Amino acid sequence: MANINLQFKTNYAVSSKIEPFYKGGKVQISKDEKYIFCTCGSRVNVLEISTGKIVHSVEHDDQEDITSFALSCDDELLVTASRALLLKQWDWRQAQCTRSWRAIHTVPVASMTFDSTSTLLATGGCDGTIKLWDVVKQYCTHNLKGSSGVVHLVQFHPDISRLQLFSSSLDCGIRLWDLRSSQCVCVLESHYSAVTSLSFSSDGGTMVSSGRDKICTVWNLKSRKANRTVPVYEAVESVVVLPQNKDYPEIGVTSKDLHFITAGSKGVLRVWEASTARCVYTQTLTAVSEVEEEDKEDDPRSLMYLLHMPSSSRLATVTAEHNILLYQLPGLTTQQQFVGYSDEVLDVKFVGKDDSHIVVATNSCQLKVFELLTNSCQILYGHTDTVLSLDVFKKGFLFASCAKDRSVRVWQMDSTSGQVHCVAQGSSHTNAVGTISCSRLKASFVVSGSQDCTVKVWDLPADLSTSKADVHQLTPRATEKAHDKDVNSVAVSPNDKLVASGSQDRTAKLWSLAGEGNVGLLGVFRGHRRGVWAVCFSPVDQVLATSSADGTTKLWSLQDFSCLKTFEGHDASVLKVIFVSRGTQLLTSGSDGLVKLWTIKTNECVKTLDAHQDKVWGLHGSRKDDKMVTGSADSNITVWLDVTDVELAEEQAKQEDQILKQQELCNLLHEKKYLKALGLAISLDQPHTVLTVIKAIRQVEDSSELLEKTLLKLRLDQRESLLRYCVVWNTNARNCQDAQAVLQVLLTHVPPEELLQYQGARAHLEGLIPYTERHMQRIGRLLQASMFLNYMWQKMRVAGAPSSASQDEEMDTTPLGQPFFTIDKEKGVGSGDEEKRDGDDGDSGQDEDPNCPADEEDCDDEVSATKKASSNNEQIENGGSAKTNGNHHSESEESSEEEDVEGDEKVETTEKVVKCLPVPSTPQCQTFAS
């Protein structure tokens, strides 16, 4: 009874996408603090902060990577520099390049910035020079030389009246340029490594510089001396001076002294008091790994940029893993997080209330939890190596993960705030843990499979709703050496009594969890030719689905372990398989980037989705079975919506609308409102319906005039459709006359210029020609046949008695099955020695058609009715006595040579006409001829 109203899925449509938008390089925030500008290869993407969506994108035509960009302070101009040594000025809201010019630099531009008036642009090149450009008057104003190596930092003094420019290159000094004299007035030397950023106080008299030499220097710009050097004990990538007119006691700012915030290799924000050179606040991360990683240079949490958003009192940081985080002052609470680049997506699952979030495992030790509505992301720290697999418990607020660090973790999402924290962990495997599965009835255990060839069952505590600080330590209830090679997949049955495992050893196995403390083997599924990538239990039947590297998906019986069905369609490995539509359909994803929807009963692939450009590792269906999510090695995550109901509703509405229009069409035809009827038929886009209207018009009196009048009143697009329909009609002999009638009106009254503007007009006209020629040939043959019948009729009238008129009217014209006249080609005309006819026969050439083709191939069985008729007529006119051969010859000798030639030509022409025409005959004709 449960399947009575079951509806098979037919299609999925993309609901939303999470794509890479930042792969490293410069990041800048607009003056109005609504957009984040960031580089991504050859593009600059514009991210809307409120929605987390890419709203604009500009890209160089030459596909060259963008080396630097700058947004003007008024948010109007965007200038980009590429490896092609071109500078491009953009109207970024329209994604249009408004100006392009050579950068003059001999090597790519490494840095650029606008002044506060948005009129001057400074570019620092890898050739050690700095160019200044007037973007209004469009010319180069300065060429500053003297830097050694790549100029990776250029920045104007915020007070434009000073006309000062600061720059830094590989010599670790900070050069101060006077733009009035185009000279370097001094070099501020304090750092012993690359200077990474500069920040100015609100009055413009103090500047703070940061470097990778783990120090920050406070400079007095009036004296051009260093006031203080602050050791910060980390490589600092960015520094921001806090406003001096505000107090931030939550982060240790309690005085009016100068304070600044640093962001660097430790991945935390720290607040420093410049006068005392001490750290007054250190940010605490929401989750910290048990393995200390502070000294690791490649720490993914290290910060690359720190940006101040003064209007909203926020800070933005950019991590080494291309994540952008927004913090709210004064408490530095996390407000939003955006993931710029996820690398290879290894697994993805729906979580949260109504599947409002997705958790993603990427080629990283962090987990990412995205809110689908805003694309805002939580980054979960805990694993110390790449996370490989995920699974979710029934209610969706608890999920598990496993990683290369040989551990499993259980995470809980707060149902109110959506915040996620780790509640349990376990480490017992001796190699990477590649797969994990959660219990189905309640959150009681998890099962893991590892590259150490074992399967472990981990019991969970009864109550995991503990504080964030408490993380339960898990120990395995049972351990079983399950396979001879890596365990790629494990799955728990819907009743929590069975476990299935799939391995690289090409087998899948079924295990029992009924016993206490052990796992019992029930059977082995053999049949795949390569490793098994995924196993999945049916939610309703005693069936197991497996997918393999051999490109197939198989269904197995849990009772006798036999293969029930095999699904083939992927060109490469099938990486994931899940059941949908209450176990009646399958979704599979493969290395070919495709996702396929299968109907189990018919063994048919219903839909193939060209989902990604690379391997689709992640595939998961929502609890309501109304959407799915896929994740791929191409770094894209796509949420798909089941549009079967939508398509059916649209189709039903379309059918109902067509029924109403058909009824209206019938009424218009009945009322003889042909123009409206024709317009309505064309709107339905049904050639047969339009043909019905054309036929109705041609059946009335003065049809030609009415058809012409109606067609010429149609709109241009309607006549265009009509021409397209004519091509279809013209392919059928029944409808060709209607098509030709319409074409005659169009070609006669519509100018050629207008016809050629029709979409596909040339192709349509070319398609009309061969069928029109064929119809003309057929009509020609029909005319020839009718002329021959007329000829026969005339001859029979001449040969018959005067009283035969009534007999002729009653004559049966049913054609005979066999022709009753034949031609003997060897003997020529007639039979025996007959070669010519009387004078009466010679006049018959007037009824011949000289255009009849002579088909010599089929002449053996054709009828020479002209010759036989002349012979019969001759016999009748002479009282049934046939002339002898001698008489024929004597008459021939008396005739002139010209008459012989003329007579032969007429007979030959008549014979050609007869050969290509069918012979209608009647029983009366047979009797008469005999």
WOGI-V810883 format. One record per residue. SS is DSSP state (~ for helix, > for strand, _ for the rest). PSI is psi as a letter, one per 30 degrees, with the letter a starting at -180 (999 if undefined). OMEGA is omega as a letter, one per 30 degrees, with the letter a starting at -180 (NA if undefined). Layout:
# WOGI-V810883
ss:psi:omega
SS:PSI:OMEGA
SS:PSI:OMEGA
This chain:
# WOGI-V810883
ss:psi:omega
_:f:a
_:f:a
_:g:a
_:e:a
_:g:a
_:k:a
_:k:l
_:k:l
_:k:a
_:f:a
_:l:l
>:k:l
>:k:a
>:k:l
>:e:l
>:l:l
>:k:l
>:j:a
_:l:l
_:k:l
_:f:a
_:k:a
_:g:a
_:l:a
_:a:a
_:k:l
>:k:l
>:k:l
>:k:a
_:l:a
_:e:l
_:f:l
_:g:l
_:f:a
>:k:l
>:k:l
>:k:a
>:l:a
>:k:l
>:i:a
_:c:a
_:g:a
>:l:l
>:j:a
>:k:l
>:j:a
>:k:l
>:k:a
_:e:a
_:e:a
_:f:a
_:g:a
>:k:l
>:j:a
>:f:l
>:l:l
>:k:l
>:k:a
>:k:l
_:k:a
_:e:a
_:g:l
_:g:l
_:k:l
_:k:l
>:k:a
>:f:l
>:l:l
>:l:l
>:k:l
>:k:a
_:l:a
_:f:l
_:g:l
_:g:a
_:e:a
_:k:l
>:k:l
>:k:a
>:l:l
>:k:a
>:l:l
_:f:l
_:g:l
_:h:l
>:k:l
>:k:a
>:k:l
>:k:a
>:k:l
>:j:a
_:f:l
_:f:l
_:f:a
_:h:a
>:k:l
>:k:a
>:f:a
>:k:l
>:k:l
>:l:l
>:k:a
_:f:a
_:e:l
_:k:a
_:f:l
_:l:a
_:l:l
>:k:a
>:f:a
>:l:l
>:l:l
>:l:l
>:l:l
_:l:a
_:f:l
_:f:a
_:g:l
_:f:a
>:k:l
>:k:l
>:k:l
>:k:l
>:k:a
>:l:l
_:f:l
_:g:l
_:g:l
>:l:l
>:k:l
>:k:l
>:k:a
>:k:l
>:j:a
_:f:l
_:e:a
_:f:l
_:i:l
>:l:l
>:k:a
>:e:a
>:k:l
>:j:a
>:k:a
>:l:l
_:f:l
_:k:l
_:j:l
_:a:a
_:k:l
_:j:a
_:f:a
>:k:l
>:k:a
>:k:l
>:l:l
_:k:a
_:f:l
_:j:a
~:f:a
~:f:l
~:f:a
_:h:l
>:k:l
>:k:l
>:k:l
>:l:l
>:k:a
_:a:a
_:f:a
_:g:l
_:g:l
_:l:l
>:j:a
>:k:l
>:j:a
>:k:l
>:j:a
_:f:l
_:e:a
_:f:a
_:h:a
>:l:l
>:j:a
>:f:l
>:l:l
>:j:a
>:j:a
_:k:l
_:e:a
_:l:l
_:g:l
_:l:a
_:k:l
>:k:a
>:f:a
>:l:l
>:k:l
>:k:a
>:k:l
_:l:a
_:f:l
_:f:l
_:g:a
_:f:a
>:k:l
>:k:l
>:k:l
>:k:l
>:l:a
>:l:l
_:g:l
_:g:l
_:g:l
>:l:l
>:k:a
>:k:l
>:k:a
>:k:l
>:j:a
_:f:l
_:e:l
_:f:a
_:h:l
>:l:l
>:k:l
>:e:a
>:k:l
>:k:a
>:j:l
>:k:a
_:f:l
_:g:l
_:l:l
_:j:a
>:k:l
>:f:a
>:k:l
>:k:l
>:k:l
>:k:l
_:k:l
_:k:a
_:f:a
_:g:a
_:k:l
_:k:l
>:i:a
~:f:a
~:f:l
~:g:l
_:g:l
>:j:a
_:f:a
_:l:l
_:g:l
_:l:a
_:k:l
>:k:l
>:l:a
>:k:l
>:k:l
>:k:a
>:b:a
_:f:a
_:f:l
_:g:l
_:l:l
>:k:l
>:k:a
>:k:a
>:k:l
>:j:a
_:e:a
_:e:a
_:f:l
_:h:l
>:l:l
>:k:a
>:f:l
>:k:l
>:k:a
_:k:l
_:k:l
_:l:a
_:f:l
_:k:a
_:k:l
_:l:l
_:f:l
_:k:a
_:k:a
_:g:a
_:e:a
_:f:a
_:k:a
_:f:a
_:g:l
_:k:a
_:f:l
_:f:a
_:k:a
>:k:a
>:f:a
>:k:l
>:k:a
>:k:a
>:k:l
>:i:a
~:e:a
~:e:a
~:g:a
_:h:l
>:l:l
>:k:l
>:k:l
>:l:l
>:k:a
>:l:l
_:f:l
_:g:l
_:h:l
>:k:l
>:k:a
>:k:l
>:k:l
>:k:l
>:k:l
_:l:g
_:f:a
_:f:a
_:h:l
>:k:a
>:k:a
>:e:l
>:l:l
>:k:l
>:k:l
>:j:a
_:e:a
_:k:a
_:f:a
_:a:a
_:k:l
>:k:a
>:f:l
>:l:a
>:k:a
>:k:l
>:k:l
>:l:l
_:l:l
~:k:a
~:h:l
~:h:a
_:f:a
>:l:l
>:k:l
>:k:a
>:k:l
>:k:l
>:a:l
_:i:a
_:l:l
_:f:l
_:k:l
>:k:l
>:k:l
>:j:a
>:k:l
>:j:a
_:f:a
_:e:a
_:f:a
_:g:l
_:k:a
>:k:l
>:k:l
>:k:a
>:k:l
_:k:l
_:e:l
_:l:a
_:g:l
_:l:a
_:k:l
>:k:a
>:e:a
>:l:a
>:l:l
>:l:a
>:k:l
_:l:a
_:e:a
_:f:l
_:f:l
_:f:a
>:k:l
>:l:a
>:l:l
>:l:l
>:l:a
>:l:l
_:f:l
_:g:l
_:g:a
>:l:l
>:k:l
>:k:l
>:k:a
>:k:l
>:k:l
>:k:l
_:k:a
_:f:a
_:e:a
_:f:a
_:g:l
_:k:a
>:k:l
>:l:a
>:k:a
>:f:a
>:l:l
>:l:l
>:k:l
>:j:l
_:f:l
_:l:l
_:g:l
_:l:a
_:k:l
>:j:a
>:f:a
>:k:a
>:k:l
>:k:a
>:l:l
_:l:a
_:e:a
_:e:l
_:l:a
_:i:a
_:f:l
>:l:l
>:l:l
>:k:a
>:l:l
>:k:a
>:l:l
_:f:l
_:g:l
_:g:a
>:l:l
>:k:a
>:k:l
>:k:a
>:k:l
>:k:l
_:l:l
_:l:a
_:e:a
_:j:l
_:g:a
_:i:a
_:l:l
_:l:a
_:f:a
_:f:a
_:k:l
_:j:a
>:k:l
>:k:a
_:k:l
_:k:a
>:k:l
>:e:a
>:k:l
>:k:a
>:k:l
>:j:a
_:e:a
_:l:l
_:f:l
_:a:a
_:k:l
>:j:a
>:f:a
>:k:l
>:l:l
>:k:l
>:k:a
_:l:a
_:f:l
_:g:l
_:g:a
_:f:a
>:l:l
>:k:l
>:k:l
>:k:l
>:k:a
>:l:l
_:f:l
_:g:l
_:g:a
>:l:l
>:k:a
>:l:l
>:k:a
>:l:l
>:k:l
_:g:a
_:e:a
_:l:l
_:k:l
_:g:l
_:l:l
_:k:a
>:k:l
>:k:l
>:e:a
>:l:a
>:k:l
>:j:a
>:k:l
_:f:l
_:k:a
_:f:l
_:a:a
_:k:l
>:k:a
>:e:a
>:k:l
>:k:a
>:k:l
>:k:l
_:k:l
_:f:a
_:f:a
_:l:l
_:i:a
>:k:l
>:k:l
>:k:l
>:k:l
>:k:a
>:l:l
_:f:l
_:g:l
_:g:a
>:l:l
>:k:a
>:k:l
>:k:a
>:k:l
>:k:l
_:f:a
_:e:a
_:g:l
_:g:l
_:l:l
>:k:a
>:e:a
>:l:l
>:k:a
>:k:a
>:k:a
_:f:l
_:k:l
_:f:a
_:a:a
_:k:l
>:j:a
>:e:a
>:k:l
>:k:l
>:l:l
>:k:l
>:l:l
_:h:l
_:h:l
_:g:a
_:f:l
>:l:l
>:k:l
>:k:l
>:k:l
>:k:a
>:l:l
_:f:l
_:g:l
_:g:a
>:l:l
>:k:a
>:k:l
>:k:a
>:k:l
>:k:a
_:e:a
_:e:a
_:f:a
_:h:a
>:k:l
>:j:a
>:e:a
>:k:l
>:k:a
>:k:l
>:i:a
_:e:a
_:l:l
_:g:a
_:a:a
_:k:l
>:j:a
>:e:a
>:k:l
>:k:a
>:k:l
>:k:a
_:l:a
_:e:l
_:f:l
_:g:a
_:f:l
>:l:l
>:l:l
>:k:l
>:k:l
>:k:a
>:l:l
_:f:l
_:g:l
_:g:a
_:k:l
>:k:a
>:k:l
>:k:a
>:k:a
>:k:l
>:j:a
_:g:l
~:e:a
~:e:a
~:e:a
~:e:l
~:e:l
~:e:l
~:e:l
~:e:l
~:e:l
~:e:l
~:e:l
~:e:l
~:e:l
~:e:l
~:e:l
~:e:l
~:e:l
~:e:l
~:e:l
~:e:l
~:e:l
~:e:l
~:e:l
~:e:a
~:e:l
~:e:l
~:e:l
_:g:l
_:h:l
_:i:a
~:e:a
~:e:l
~:e:l
~:e:a
~:e:l
~:e:l
~:e:l
~:e:l
~:e:l
~:f:l
~:f:a
_:h:l
_:j:a
~:e:a
~:e:l
~:e:l
~:e:l
~:e:l
~:e:l
~:e:l
~:e:l
~:e:l
~:e:l
~:e:a
~:f:l
_:f:a
_:l:l
_:k:a
_:h:a
~:e:a
~:e:l
~:e:l
~:e:l
~:e:l
~:e:a
~:e:a
~:e:a
~:e:a
~:f:l
_:f:a
_:l:l
_:l:a
~:e:a
~:e:l
~:e:l
~:e:l
~:e:l
~:e:a
~:e:l
~:e:l
~:e:l
~:e:a
~:e:l
~:e:l
~:e:a
~:e:a
_:f:l
_:f:a
_:k:a
_:f:a
_:e:a
_:g:a
~:e:a
~:e:l
~:e:l
~:e:a
~:e:l
~:e:l
~:e:a
~:e:l
~:e:l
~:e:a
~:e:a
~:f:a
~:e:a
~:f:a
_:k:a
_:k:l
~:e:l
~:e:l
~:e:l
~:e:a
~:f:l
~:f:l
_:k:a
_:k:l
_:g:a
~:e:a
~:e:l
~:e:l
~:e:a
~:e:l
~:e:l
~:f:l
~:e:a
~:e:a
~:e:l
~:e:l
~:e:l
~:e:l
~:e:l
~:e:l
~:e:l
~:e:l
~:e:l
~:e:l
~:e:l
~:e:l
~:e:l
~:e:l
~:e:l
~:e:l
~:e:l
~:e:l
~:e:l
~:e:l
~:e:l
~:e:l
~:e:a
~:e:l
~:e:a
~:e:l
~:e:l
~:e:a
~:e:a
~:f:a
_:l:l
_:l:l
~:f:a
~:g:a
~:g:a
~:e:a
~:e:l
~:e:a
~:e:a
~:f:a
_:g:a
_:k:l
_:k:a
_:g:l
_:k:a
_:k:l
_:l:l
_:f:a
_:k:l
_:k:a
_:g:l
_:k:l
_:l:a
_:k:l
>:j:a
_:e:a
_:e:a
_:f:l
>:b:a
_:k:l
_:a:a
_:l:l
_:b:a
_:g:a
_:k:a
_:f:a
_:l:a
_:l:l
_:l:l
~:e:l
~:e:a
~:f:a
~:f:a
~:f:a
~:f:l
~:f:l
~:f:a
~:g:a
_:l:l
_:j:a
_:f:a
_:g:a
_:k:l
_:k:l
_:j:l
_:j:a
_:f:a
_:e:a
_:g:a
_:f:a
_:e:a
_:g:a
_:l:a
_:k:l
_:i:a
~:e:a
~:e:a
~:e:a
~:e:l
~:e:l
~:e:l
~:e:l
~:e:l
~:e:a
~:e:l
~:e:a
~:e:a
~:f:l
_:g:l
_:g:l
_:f:a
_:j:a
_:k:l
_:l:l
_:l:l
~:e:l
~:e:l
~:e:l
~:e:a
~:e:a
~:e:l
~:e:l
~:e:a
~:e:a
~:f:a
_:l:a
_:l:a
~:e:l
~:e:l
~:e:l
~:e:a
~:e:a
~:e:a
~:e:l
~:e:a
~:e:l
~:e:l
~:e:a
~:e:l
~:e:l
~:e:l
~:e:l
~:e:l
~:e:a
~:e:a
~:e:a
_:g:a
_:k:l
_:l:a
_:j:l
_:k:a
_:l:a
_:l:l
~:e:l
~:e:l
~:e:a
~:e:a
~:e:a
~:e:a
~:e:a
_:999:NA
